[in-house]
Amino acid sequence: MTTRSSRRPGRPRDPDHEQRRRAEILDVAGRIFAESGYAKTDLQVVADKLGIGKGTIYRYYPSKRDLFMAIVDRGLTELNQEIEKQFNSGVGPVVIENCIRTYLEFFDRNPHMVELFIQERAEFRDRKVSLYFETSNAECDKHLKRVQQMIDEGYLRPVPPQRILDVVADLLYGTIFANYLSRRVVDVQTQAAEIIDIVFRGILNDTERQRSRGNQP
């Protein structure tokens, strides 16, 4: 006689549901980390906001640190995808213009990301390189090739591509921190236009620019 098991089959995994749940956890936890700080954030509060058990959060993210880093990583991935899209479209300097605008627009939509950068540095001193720069360095080679192409095509001065990327990247990085820390209310398009003007045209008039070049060794 065959005995049938009384155990019912479990609900099959739903990858779409898991993806949505991960996104919900990251969205809510990101806001709470930004508002309360890493140390003061209790994952039970995150769970209560979502209407789930705290154990559900740990099923997706084994620790509070893992959750925090996943939030930062997702934001940086989205930023780099948007920047990469601009690098792969357009011709000449308009590519750089669009990248500058895209960068500033991203942080205008996601100002909490700057707060999370600050918290990462304060809380995780064991990390030699922040996730921001770790991710940026990983993307650098592709961007260097694109800048070198613009130099070869005659759009840009024959300046080392790494120097161009470093100067523009540092300028933008400083800008988002200045905006955030000063609680500066800015029109992103105006700020982008001002940065593009200085980056492309400099601050010297034509006469002074020629004299400055003449004084260079």
C-alpha positions, 0 to 999 in steps of 0.5 A: 500500500502506498502512503501519500505524503500529507506535505503540500508543495511549497509556493514556487519561487517568483523571481519578479516578486523577489526583485520587487521585494528587494527594491522595496527594502532598498528604497525604504531602508535608504531613506531611513539610513539617510534620515537617522544615520547608520548607527541609529537605524533599527532594521525593525523600523524598516520592517515595520514601514514595509509591513514585513517581519525583520527576518524577511530583511535578513533573508535578502540581506544577511546584515545591516552592513550588507543592506547599507552597502547594497543601497549604495551599490544600487544607486551607483549602478543606476548612475553609471548606467545613465552616464554610460548611456550618454557616453555611447550616444552623440558625437563630440563635446555634446557627450561631455555636456550630456554626462555633466547634466546627467550626473547633476540630475541624478543627485538632484533626484537622489540627494540622500545618496550624498548622505550615504557616502558620508555615512559609509566613510564614517562607519566603515573605516576598514574600507580603504576605498569608498564604494563610490571611487571603487565603482568609478575606477572600474568604469574608468577604462571605458571612459578613457577610450571615449575621451581619447577618441574625441581627442583623436577626432580633434574635438579636444586639446591633446591633454592626457585623457586621465587628467580630463576625467579626473578634473571634471569628475572631481569638480562634479563630486565637489559640486554635489557635496557643496549643494548638499552640505550647504542645503543650496537650492539650485536649478540643475540645468543652470548649474550644469550650463555654468559648469560646462561654460567654465570647463569648455571655455575657461576663465581667461579671455583670448588675449590672456589665454595666448599670453598664458600659453606663451609663458608655459615652459 
